[in-house]
Amino acid sequence: MEAVEAEVLRNEDVGGDNFALTVESPFPDARPGQFVQVALDVDGARVVRHYTISSPYPDDELEFTVEIDPEGELSPRLQELEPGDVVEVDGPYGRSYLEDEDAVTVLSGGPGVGPALAIAERAVDREGEAAVVYEDDEPAHRSRLEDVEAEGCHLEILSPDDDLVSAVDAAVEEVGGQVFVYGFSEFVDRALDAVDAVETQDDTDDEPKVERFD
Ligand SMILES: Cc1cc2nc3c(=O)[nH]c(=O)nc-3n(C[C@H](O)[C@H](O)[C@H](O)COP(=O)(O)OP(=O)(O)OC[C@H]3O[C@@H](n4cnc5c(N)ncnc54)[C@H](O)[C@@H]3O)c2cc1C
């Protein structure tokens, strides 16, 4: 697909080192958990990075939850965008997205909370079952997490010192279904080890759907 322009609709601080950037969606068939290539001119050079969709219904608006890397080339620039500014988007890409699973368990680290929320929100909205395990030293999206928990999602928020295996065990026991994993590899590897450790074969469907952010 060719990159197309998308207007920025909102840009909000969502806690921790994260912001949620919402742009018009040129992709009517996009699904939560897919990722999009985002490009911006930075000092005359086109800089391109990937961001995962964090809106439950991305056919109209596309939200990305972005962790700011103060030393990074693109994320600090995206944080400065205002409504009416324009980015280029291309996609959507990726195979690890929500299809029509009735039960979902989403393991997320850092900005992986974005797709975790989008998937859980859409699953409970459809009267399915959802569990979210979210590890971060400074959690983001607190109010959306509280809301989805109130709608029946099993929620475990952990700091990096907490026991990931126990949290994954509780989520799989409570909900199971299709397991998704989103985040940077350091988290993804530990999450996949935790899935193996709780021997989920009897409780979950298929292989985990995984997207690594690096
Ligand atoms: C499939 C996919 C999905 C993703 N989804 C998300 C998402 O939903 N949310 C999210 O926040 N991120 C996501 N990412 C990560 C995102 O694409 C960016 O990599 C991230 O935002 C950092 O980009 P940046 O331009 O700010 O930093 P970069 O410029 O890429 O720099 C990253 C770090 O590397 C260091 N660095 C850069 N160049 C060098 C060098 N030459 N030598 C040594 N160090 C260097 C920088 O100091 C910085 O600390 C995803 C990545 C992938 C592949």
The ligand as a Gaussian input file, in Angstrom:
#p B3LYP/6-31G(d) Opt

LIG

0 1
 C        5.786000      -3.926000      14.809000
 C        6.138000      -2.776000      15.751000
 C        5.143000      -2.177000      16.505000
 C        5.458000      -1.136000      17.395000
 N        4.460000      -0.560000      18.139000
 C        4.776000       0.421000      19.032000
 C        3.759000       1.023000      19.840000
 O        2.562000       0.723000      19.737000
 N        4.131000       1.981000      20.745000
 C        5.456000       2.376000      20.882000
 O        5.733000       3.243000      21.720000
 N        6.424000       1.831000      20.115000
 C        6.116000       0.887000      19.189000
 N        7.102000       0.367000      18.391000
 C        8.458000       0.959000      18.488000
 C        8.545000       2.215000      17.573000
 O        8.426000       1.833000      16.197000
 C        9.864000       2.984000      17.717000
 O       10.942000       2.090000      17.571000
 C        9.997000       3.737000      19.047000
 O        8.937000       4.680000      19.201000
 C       11.329000       4.515000      19.112000
 O       11.408000       5.378000      18.003000
 P       12.213000       6.747000      18.089000
 O       12.344000       7.257000      16.695000
 O       11.636000       7.654000      19.107000
 O       13.630000       6.273000      18.623000
 P       14.904000       5.858000      17.739000
 O       15.463000       7.023000      17.015000
 O       14.558000       4.675000      16.928000
 O       15.922000       5.463000      18.874000
 C       15.636000       4.431000      19.811000
 C       16.793000       4.361000      20.794000
 O       17.938000       3.932000      20.113000
 C       19.000000       4.843000      20.313000
 N       19.734000       4.939000      19.052000
 C       19.246000       5.376000      17.865000
 N       20.204000       5.326000      16.923000
 C       21.313000       4.845000      17.535000
 C       22.627000       4.530000      17.102000
 N       22.993000       4.726000      15.835000
 N       23.480000       4.027000      18.012000
 C       23.109000       3.816000      19.277000
 N       21.903000       4.101000      19.749000
 C       21.014000       4.602000      18.898000
 C       18.356000       6.157000      20.695000
 O       19.198000       6.905000      21.572000
 C       17.121000       5.725000      21.411000
 O       17.335000       5.558000      22.790000
 C        6.806000      -0.673000      17.491000
 C        7.797000      -1.277000      16.711000
 C        7.468000      -2.311000      15.865000
 C        8.582000      -2.950000      15.039000

